[in-house]
Amino acid sequence: MTLLASVLIMVSAAVPQALIAQTRAQPTLPAVKLNAGIHVITAEAATTERTRVTGLMFRERLAPNHGMLFVFDYKSQQCFWMRNTPLPLTIAFIEDDGTVVQLVDMAPQADTLHCSQKPVRFALEMEQGWFAKRGIAPGAKIGGLPDKR
């Protein structure tokens, strides 16, 4: 085996498979019902590395009041980008108790990183402007989040 072949094998083993050849939207994930005051949200739950990495890539639209909830195993600074995501989204970084820490608008098809200001386990992506149209701002509560692990 050549040195180049050895290096390529090592590099490909280090890259998560979800990042390789991602060319279409992932199947619809199981959903959870969340609420923000009187507003009900149907959120697909991305709970594994693969589903979190793929997220809403290649999705052409979201149904009204639908989004994606990213659930992480541990609190840490979470960072997101919009590569291969044609929809403009707003992301809410959320504390374990449901408190919205921060809201960030994200432009479609961009590699700009959007990171939480503090460690969190939850992030909720909705159609851009969804939170603002409903008066939901940092400090608001999101109910129905999965229990702590």
Backbone torsions as a table, in degrees:
resi	resn	phi	psi	omega
1	MET	NA	137.5	-178.9
2	THR	-78.0	162.3	177.2
3	LEU	-60.7	-42.0	179.1
4	LEU	-60.5	-44.2	179.4
5	ALA	-62.4	-41.0	178.5
6	SER	-62.2	-44.9	179.2
7	VAL	-62.9	-44.1	179.5
8	LEU	-61.9	-39.0	178.0
9	ILE	-64.9	-43.7	179.6
10	MET	-64.0	-43.2	-179.0
11	VAL	-65.8	-45.0	-178.4
12	SER	-65.5	-30.4	177.5
13	ALA	-70.5	-27.3	-178.3
14	ALA	-84.3	-16.5	-178.2
15	VAL	-91.3	123.6	178.5
16	PRO	-55.0	136.3	-178.0
17	GLN	-59.0	-28.0	179.5
18	ALA	-63.2	-22.1	-179.5
19	LEU	-87.2	-15.9	-176.8
20	ILE	-90.5	127.2	173.6
21	ALA	59.0	32.7	175.2
22	GLN	-76.7	108.4	-174.9
23	THR	-127.6	0.6	179.8
24	ARG	-151.8	164.8	-179.6
25	ALA	-65.6	146.2	174.8
26	GLN	-75.0	156.9	177.2
27	PRO	-58.6	157.2	177.9
28	THR	-57.7	132.8	-179.7
29	LEU	-90.3	159.7	174.3
30	PRO	-56.5	141.7	-174.9
31	ALA	-106.5	154.2	171.8
32	VAL	-120.6	152.2	175.9
33	LYS	-96.5	123.0	176.8
34	LEU	-115.6	167.0	173.0
35	ASN	-141.8	147.6	174.0
36	ALA	-127.2	92.6	-172.5
37	GLY	64.4	-124.8	-179.2
38	ILE	-83.9	-5.3	-174.9
39	HIS	-90.0	126.3	179.3
40	VAL	-97.9	135.0	-178.5
41	ILE	-120.3	132.1	170.2
42	THR	-101.3	114.0	-174.9
43	ALA	-121.2	122.3	171.0
44	GLU	-64.9	137.3	-176.3
45	ALA	-101.1	112.8	175.6
46	ALA	-93.2	103.1	-171.7
47	THR	-115.0	-4.1	179.0
48	THR	-117.2	163.6	178.9
49	GLU	-56.8	-44.5	-177.4
50	ARG	-62.6	-47.0	-178.1
51	THR	-70.1	-32.7	178.0
52	ARG	-69.5	-41.3	-179.3
53	VAL	-64.4	-40.6	-177.9
54	THR	-76.7	-40.7	176.8
55	GLY	48.9	-130.2	-178.4
56	LEU	-98.6	19.9	177.6
57	MET	-53.7	139.3	174.6
58	PHE	67.6	3.6	176.4
59	ARG	-75.3	130.8	-178.0
60	GLU	-86.3	-25.0	-179.5
61	ARG	-160.0	163.1	172.3
62	LEU	-119.9	140.6	174.1
63	ALA	-67.3	157.2	178.7
64	PRO	-55.2	135.5	177.9
65	ASN	63.2	24.0	176.5
66	HIS	-111.4	149.8	177.9
67	GLY	-159.7	-163.2	177.6
68	MET	-131.4	127.7	176.5
69	LEU	-99.9	123.5	176.9
70	PHE	-97.6	122.4	-178.3
71	VAL	-114.7	120.3	-178.7
72	PHE	-105.9	153.5	-178.2
73	ASP	-69.2	-32.2	-175.9
74	TYR	-136.0	152.6	173.5
75	LYS	-70.0	130.3	172.9
76	SER	-164.4	172.3	175.3
77	GLN	-68.0	125.0	-179.1
78	GLN	-105.4	136.6	-179.3
79	CYS	-126.5	140.7	-177.6
80	PHE	-132.8	154.1	171.8
81	TRP	-135.7	176.3	-174.7
82	MET	-118.0	20.8	179.0
83	ARG	-54.0	131.5	177.9
84	ASN	62.8	19.5	178.8
85	THR	-113.0	108.9	-174.9
86	PRO	-81.0	-8.2	-177.4
87	LEU	-94.3	136.0	170.2
88	PRO	-73.2	129.4	-175.5
89	LEU	-126.2	159.1	167.1
90	THR	-116.8	134.0	178.3
91	ILE	-110.1	136.8	173.6
92	ALA	-109.1	124.2	172.6
93	PHE	-91.7	130.2	-166.3
94	ILE	-129.4	134.6	175.4
95	GLU	-70.4	164.9	177.3
96	ASP	-57.8	-32.0	-178.9
97	ASP	-84.7	5.0	177.9
98	GLY	93.3	-2.1	-179.5
99	THR	-72.3	127.7	175.5
100	VAL	-73.6	119.8	-179.4
101	VAL	-83.7	-41.2	-170.0
102	GLN	-161.3	146.2	174.0
103	LEU	-120.4	135.9	-179.3
104	VAL	-136.0	127.6	172.0
105	ASP	-80.4	137.4	-178.0
106	MET	-125.4	129.4	-179.1
107	ALA	-78.6	143.9	179.5
108	PRO	-63.9	151.2	172.1
109	GLN	59.9	26.4	-176.0
110	ALA	-109.3	149.0	177.1
111	ASP	-97.5	6.5	178.4
112	THR	-62.8	131.6	177.1
113	LEU	-82.8	136.8	175.9
114	HIS	-121.1	111.0	-172.9
115	CYS	-113.5	149.3	177.3
116	SER	-68.2	146.8	-179.8
117	GLN	-73.3	-21.3	179.5
118	LYS	-145.5	166.6	-180.0
119	PRO	-63.7	132.4	177.8
120	VAL	-141.2	164.0	174.8
121	ARG	-109.3	-12.0	-175.8
122	PHE	-127.0	144.0	171.3
123	ALA	-141.9	137.7	-177.9
124	LEU	-123.7	118.8	176.4
125	GLU	-99.0	130.1	177.6
126	MET	-132.8	166.1	175.5
127	GLU	-52.0	138.2	-178.0
128	GLN	-56.6	130.2	-179.9
129	GLY	93.6	-10.3	-177.5
130	TRP	-56.6	-48.2	-178.4
131	PHE	-65.6	-46.7	-178.0
132	ALA	-61.0	-41.6	-179.3
133	LYS	-63.3	-21.8	-178.0
134	ARG	-106.9	7.2	177.8
135	GLY	70.4	24.2	-179.5
136	ILE	-93.1	122.2	-174.8
137	ALA	-132.9	170.9	174.4
138	PRO	-51.1	138.2	-176.1
139	GLY	101.1	-22.1	176.8
140	ALA	-68.2	162.6	-179.4
141	LYS	-110.0	140.1	172.3
142	ILE	-109.6	121.7	179.9
143	GLY	-99.6	157.6	176.3
144	GLY	92.3	8.4	179.2
145	LEU	-65.1	148.7	177.8
146	PRO	-59.2	151.1	178.2
147	ASP	-62.1	157.9	175.9
148	LYS	-61.5	150.5	179.6
149	ARG	-87.9	NA	NA
